Amino acid sequence: MYKLYTRANTGGFVVEAALILAGVPFDQIGVPKSTSPDQAFLDISPLNQVPVLVLPDGSSMTESAAICILLAERHPEANLAPAANSPDRADFLRWMTFMSSVIYQADLRFFYAHRYTADPDGVDAVKQAAISEMDRGLAILDAALERRDWLVGDRLSLADIYLIMLAAWHPEVEKVRTTLPNIERLWAGLREHPVMRKLNASHAMWPA
C-alpha cells in the first residue's frame, strides 16, 4: 500500500488526485508545518518538504511531478497519462517538467522569497520577478491549450490537474482567470469534476 505524507494546499493535491483516480488504496498522513521536524521525517524528505510518497516496497519519493509520472507508469489502466508508446507521451513529459521547473519554482520564490536573497531589502524584488516568471510560463501553457480540450492527448491527464494546481497558487489568481482564457476554460471544467471538488473541500485551492 502507498503512504502519502502531505498537507493542504501543497503539491500533495495532484498526488492525492492521482492516487484517487488510479483507484489504489493509500494511507494519508498529515504533516504540520515545522522548522524543526523529527528526524524520521527528514530521513524520507531531507528538505522537509511535502508531498512524500512511500511506495509499497518501503522506498520513498519526493517531487510531485516525478511522483505523478511514476504513478501513471505503474497504473496504466487508469489512463493518468499518455502511454509510453503514444505520440502524446513526449508532450506529457515536456509539460510536466516545464511546469515543475519553471512555474512551481517561481511559486517557491514568491512564497519563500527570503530563501532566495541574502539582502533583506531584496525580498519584494524576488517576489515581483517570481510573478513575472509565473505569468510567462502560464502564458506559454495557455497558448498550448489553444483549440485543445486538454494539455496533452484527447483526454484528462495529470498534466491538466498539475496545471490548475499551479494556476490556483498564483498570487493574482483573478488575473489568471481573466487574461488566460484557455487555462480558465480548462480550470472551469475541472472545478466541476467530482474528484477535484472533493479535494478542493479539504485543500481549499479555490473558492467553492
N, C-alpha and C positions, 0 to 999 in steps of 0.2 A: 504493500500500500504506500501511496505517496504521503508525504507530510509537508505542508506548506506553512512556513513562518512568514507572517505578513502583518500589516496594519492598514487601516482605512486610508484611502486616497493616496496610495503609493502604486508602484509598478506591480504590486500584487494583484491589482484589479484585473489586468489582462491575463495573468497566470491563472487566477481563480476562474475566469471565464473559460480559459482553455480546458481546464480540468472538468468543469461542469459540462461543456459542450462535448467533450470526449466521453462523458458518461462513466468516468472511472472514480472509484472511491478514494477519498483522501481525508486526512486529519488536518485541521486548520488550527494553528497556534498563534494567538495574538502576541505581538512583540511591542511593548511600550517603548516610546522614545526615551533614550537614555544616553548620557555621555559616558557612563561607566557600566556597560553591560557585563554580564558574567562571562567568564572565560569559556564556558561551554558554548555560548552563542558565538563568540569570536572564533572559536575553532571551526565553525561552519560558515561564518561570514566575517572574514578578517577586517573588512572595512566597516563593520557594524551597520550593514545595510539590509533592507528587505526589498524584495522577497528573497527567500531561500527555499529551494525545493529539495527535500531529501527524497532520493529515489528509492524504489523498492529494494535495491541491493545495499542500501545504507549509505551510499555516497551522496554528497550534497553538491548543489549547483546554485550559483548566483547569476545575475544579469537576466532581466525579464525577457529581452528579445531572444537570447540564446535558449532560455527555458522553453519559450513558445515554439521555436524551431524544433527542439528535441521532442516536445510533446506531439507536434504534428507528425514527426517521423515515426514515433512509437505507436501512434494510434491513427494509422492512415484511413481506417474505416470511418472516422469522424469527419473527414474532409476539412480539417482545420487549415490546410494549405494546399496549393497545387502539388501533385505527386512529383517525385524526384525526376521522373522521365517526361514530365509535362513541359511544353514550351513556356508556360507561365511561371515555372519554378525560378527561373533566373530573376524575373521581376520581383517575385516574393522575397528572395534573399536580398536583392538590391535594396528594396524599400525598407525591409526590417532593419538592415544595417544602417541605412541612411537615417532613419528616424531615431535609432538609438545613439548614433554617433553625432548627429547634428542637433536635433530638436531636444531630445532627452538631456543631452549635455548642456544645452542652453538653459533648460529648466533648472538644472542644478546650479548653474552660475547665477541665475536670478534668485532662487530661494535660499541659496547658501553663499551669497556674494562675498561674505567675509573670508571665505576659504580661498578666494581667487585673487586676492590682492594683499600686499604687505603694507599698503597705505590706508590707514583708517579713513582718510578722506576720499578714497577711491571707490568706495562701495557703490555709490549711486551710478558712477560711470560703468562699472561692471554690470549692474542691473540693466542700464539702458542698452548696452551692447548686446546683452543676452536677449532682450526683447527683439532687437533688430534681427538677430540670428534666428529666433523663432519665426518671425514674420517671413524672412527669406526662405526658410525651409518649408513652412506651411504653404507659401505661395507656389512653390515647385510641386508640392503634392496636389494642390488644388488644380493646377494645370494638368497633372497626370490623370485626374478624375474627369476631365472634360469629355462629355459624351460617353461616360462609362458609369455603370451602376456600382462597380466595386473597384478597389485599387488594383487588384490583380485577378485575372481569370474572370469567370462568369458567375461566381457565387461568393458569398461571405467567406472571408478568411480572417485569420488572426491579425493580418496586416491592417484590416479595417478597424478592428477593435483597438489595436495599438494606436492607430491614428486618432480616433476620437478621444482616447485617454489623454493624449498629448494636447489635443485641442482644448479639452476641458481644463487643463492646467494653465493655459495662457493667462497671464495676469490681467489682460484686457480682453476677456473672453467675448464680450459683445462685439468687439471689433472683428474677431474671427468670424462670428456668425453673420455679420453684415457685409464684410469685404471679401470673403472666400465662399462664394455660393455653392461650389461643388462639395466642399467639405461640409458645409451646413446641410446640404441635401442628404449626404451620407449619414451625418450625425442625426438628423431629424428622423430618418428611418430607424436607426439603431436605438434611439431613445424609446421606441415602441417595442423593441424586441424583448420578449419575456425574460430572457436571461440578463440582459442589460438593465432592465427595470428592477429585477431582484437585486442585482449587485449594487445598483445606484442607491437602493434603500439603505444599504449598510456602509457604502463608501462615500455617499454624498458628493459624487463627482460633479453633478449639475442639478439645478433646481428640479424637483419632481413635477 
